[in-house]
């Protein structure tokens, strides 16, 4: 997916975070902190406390649902800058918005109402989480924020993100 500035409004409460040299990040990617062993590489990774786009989160033999359940407690926010993943390059700091209103694509398309939760979206065939798409959810354990508008059969919607760093913390 191409770099997309998804920020609409609101205080972004940006923090600078470190991304490992071989990791590609695009503006608008939803990001997580790798703070536990076995979160990446199909469960064969060591926690390195670097930041990754959600597509890197893939635990051993997990279904899409199990992968989604790992996101909320590690969700940091939205990438506000990009980084090319050059293997053998240098680690780089990029700004992450930990709060604010963003325009995200919905997968699948859906009717949404203000205050309803959104969480990570993905593909059930590969159990992969998508970096810049969200899905409506009623499960607060999966919620990364809530919708900010009413839209019928929407392919995208405005969303307020909620992280441990945002005012009020996570949902």
N, C-alpha and C positions, 0 to 999 in steps of 0.2 A: 504494500500500500504506500502511496506517495505521502510525503510530508504534508500534513493538513493542520493548520492552526485552528484548533477546535474551541479555544477560549472565547467566550461571549462577553461575560461581565463578572464583577465581584472581585474581592480581594483574593489574589492567588496564593498568598502566604508561601512564596517560593523558598525552597531550600536547595542547596548545592549538594549533589550526590555523586558518588564515583561509579563509573561504568567500566567494566573490564575491557581490555584492548580488543579482543576479538568479537565484541558484541556490537551489532548495528541497532541504533535507536533512531526512530523518526519522530518528528514533531507530532504530537497528538497521541503517542503510544501510552497506554495504561501501563504503569510500572509497579514492580514488586521488589521487596528486599529479600535476598536469599540468606535467611538467617537460621536455616535448619538443614541438616544433612538430607540428601536424597530428594530434593525438590526439583532438580533438573536432570536432564540426560536419562530419562526413564528410570529414575531412582538410583543413579550411580554417581551422584555428585556430593561434594563436601561443601558445607556452608562457607561462603567466602565474604559475606556481608557486602557484596556489590549489588547494584541495582540492575534489573533486567525487565524487558518488555514481557507482558503476560504470556506470550507464545513460548517462552523458555520454560515455563512452569509445567512440568510433566513428571509426575511421580510414577514409580514402578508399576506397570500393568494396570494403571488406573483408568477408570471410565472418565468421561467428560465431567460427570457429576462430582466424582472424587477430586479431580483436579480443581474444579471450581470451588470446592469447600476449602481448599488451601489458600485461596486468594485473599479473602477478607482480612485476616490477621496480619497479612504481609503487604497489603496495598498501600503504596506511598502517594500516588497521585498521577499526574499527566505530564509527560515530557514536553518542555517548552523550547527545546533545542534538539538538534539531531547530532548523530555521531556515526561515522563510518566504522564498521567492524574490521579493522585491519589486524590480522593475526600477527603477533609479534610486535605490534605497535605499542603505544603507551596507554595506560589507564587515563580516563578523562573525566572531569567533573562537568555535569550538565545541570541546568535548573529544572526542578520539578515543582509544578503547582500542586499544593496540598489542599486547596479549597477553590471555590469559584463555580461559575456556570459554564458548561461546555455543550457543544452540539455534537452528539455521537450518532453514528449509524446504528440502526436496530437490526438484529438478526435473531429471530425472524421479525418481519414487519408486524406491527401490533397497534392496537388502540391504547393510548396511555393517558393517565390523568395526573394532575399535580399531586405530589405526595406519595405516589406509588413507587415502589422500590425498583431499582435496576441492579443487575449484577453482571458478571462476565458472561460472554457468549462464546460459542465455539462450534466445532464440527464433531458430530457424534461418530463419524466414520473413523477419524484419527484421534479422537479424544483431545484435540488441540484447542487451546484457548486463543481467541483472536485479540490482536493488539488494540484495535480501534473500533470495535463493535461491542455493543452491550445488549442485554436481553432483559425484558420485564420479568420480575420475579416477585412472589409473595413471601419468599423465605428470607427472613431478616438475617439468617446466618450466611447468606450469599450476597447481601446488599452492600454495594459500594457507594450508594447515594440514592437520590430520589429524583423523579421527573419533575420538571418545572413548568410544564405546559400540558394542555389537553390537545391531543391530535388523534384523528381517526385513521386507521390503516396506514400508520406512519412508517416510513423507511428511515427516518431520523427524528431525533427529539432533543430538546434542551434538558440537561441534567445537572443537578447540583451534586458535586462529589463530596464524600465524607471520608476522611482519613483520621488516623490517630493524631495528626498534626493540625487538623482544621478545628475551628471553633466548635465546641460541643463534642468533638471526637467522632468515633465511628457510630454507626447506627446500632 
